[in-house]
C-alpha cells in the first residue's frame, strides 16, 4: 500500500510557520520578480483570489481583503521541505520524494491505514507546523487521486483511503478527468471527444484501445486506476538529462557587463545542481532575450561544446561569458537570460584528457566551495565574475526572513 503525503498550499504554509498571527488569514505568494500569484492558502481561495494572475492587476482586490502578500522565499521553502522529507524518511525507508512538497511512502504492516495516515498528518504538524493531506491506495495514481479527494472533502479530515473502489464510483463520476495524475489539459480535450469526462469514464475504458490512440502511459494510468500496479517507487532520483537555470531581471538590462554577471550567476547555480547529481557536462547553451511585449524584440542563443566534460564552475562560466559576447546585441533592453548544461554524463564513466580534464585540484576546489556554501549559506563563496551589487537580480520586495538558514534572521523571543 502507498501513501502520498502532500503539503497544503506549501509556500503559503511555510510563511505561516514563523508567523502564527497569519493563521486563519488569507495569504498569497508571488512568482519571480513579484510577477504573478502562484500560491494561495484556503482563506485566499475562499475570497476568489485568482491563481496565476499578475500582481499589479489583482493588487486592489488583495488590499480590499487585507490579504498578506509574500515574495517567493526559496531558501525557506527548500529548507522546510528538506526537514519534512527527513521526518518522512524515519517512517519508512521506501520513499520517493516526488517534488518539493510531496512524497510517496510505502505502508506495510498497519491494520488501520486511516489512523496511520492521521498519525503522519499529526506528526508533521507537531514537528514542522506544516498542514498536509494524505492519500492512501494500492497504486501511485490512485494515491494521488486519494490525496486530491482528501483536500476537497472536509469529512475526511485530510486523510483518504481508497479501498473497495465500487464504493467510490459516485465520487469518481464527479471528478474531472484532468485531475488524474498525468492527464493534462491537452489530453483531457482529446478524451472529451471520446465522451471521457470523468475519472470513472476513464476507468471503464479498454487499456489496449487507449494505448493505440494515446500511448502506453495513459494505458498504464487506466490500469493503475483499477488497482493494477504499473509505476514503481523511485527511491533513488534519476539524474536529469539537462540542467537549466534561467531568470527574468528585475528591470530592463542594457549593459553587457550586467548580462555577463547574470550569465555567470546562472552558470554557477547550474553547476551546483550538476555536481549534486554527480554529473559532468560537455555542452552549454546560453540565451538572452528581451520582453515579448517590447517594441524592439530580440532573442538569441548559442550552444558551445566544451573541450572536455566538466563540472568546474570556472570553466563553464568562462565559456558561457564568451558565448554571451557573441550573441549580445547593443541597444536592446534585455528582460531574461539563462544557461543550460547539456550532454551530461556521470563523473564515474569518463575518459580523462591528457592535456585538460578535471584535475584533482579542480575536484577538491569544487567540493570545498559546495561544502562552504552548504554550511554558511548560498553563495558564501562565489566567482568574482558573478558581480557584487547585482542591480539586475530578481526583485523580491515582500520577501520574508530566511528564518532557518541565516543566523541574522533567526526569530528572537523576549520574555
ZIHU-V19690 format. One line per field, one symbol per residue. ss: DSSP state (H for helix, E for strand, C for the rest). phi: phi as a letter, one per 30 degrees, with the letter a starting at -180 (. if undefined). psi: psi as a letter, one per 20 degrees, with the letter a starting at -180 (. if undefined). Layout:
BEGIN
ss: ???
phi: ???
psi: ???
END
This chain:
BEGIN
ss: CEEEEEECCHHHHHHHHCCHHHCCCCEEEECHHHCEEEEECHHHHHCCCCCCCEHHHHHHHHHHCCCEEECCCHHHHHHHHHHHHHHHHCCCCCEEEEECCEEEEECCCCCCHHHHHHHHHHHHHHHHCCCEEEEEECCHHHHHHHHHHHHHCCCCCCEEECCCHHHHHHHHHHCEHHHCCCCCHHHHHHHHHCCCCEHHHHHCCCHHHHHHHHCHHHHHHHHHHCCCCCCCCCCCCCCCCCEEEEEEEEEEECCHHHHHHHHHHHHHHHHHHHHHCCEEEEEEEEEEEECCCCCCCCEEEEEEEEEEEECCHHHHHHHHHHHHHHHCCCCCCEEEEEEEEEEEEECCCCCCCCCCCCCHHHHHHHHHHHHHHHHHCCCCCCCHHHCCCCCCCCCCCCCCCCCCCCHHHCCCCCC
phi: .cbccbddheddddddecbddcdicdbbbcdehhdbdcbbdddddddidddhcedddceeddddchddcbddcdddddddeddddddddddaddbcddadbaacbdcbicdcddddddddedddddcbhcdbcbcbadbdddddddddddddcdddhibbccbheddceddddccdddddejcddddddddddcicccedededddedddddcbjddddddddddcicdbcddcdcdddddbbbbbbdddadccddddddddddddddddddddddchbbbcbbbcbbadddcddccbbabbcbcddadabddddddeddddddddcdbdjccdcababbcbhdbddccbddcdcbjdddddddddddeddddddcjeidcbdeddicdhdddedbdbddddecbbedcddcccc
psi: qqpoppppmgghhhhigjmiiipjqppqpraqklfrpipprhhhhhjkoqqkppghhighhghgjlpppqqpmhggggggghgghgghhihphnqoohahjqqpqppqjpgnhghhghggggghgghikpprqppprhrgghgghhhgghhhphhiljppoormhhijghghhipqhiippioahghhghhhhjknhrghghhiqphgghhhhirhghghggghikkophoqpnhoppqqhqpqopqqqirppiphghggggggghhghhhghghhjlrqqhqqppqqqrqijqhopppqqppppqhqprjohggggghhghhghhippqiqoqiqrrppprlqqqjimpoqphhbanrhggghghgggggghhgjqpkhprphiirggliirppmikprqmhijpgijpqppp.
END
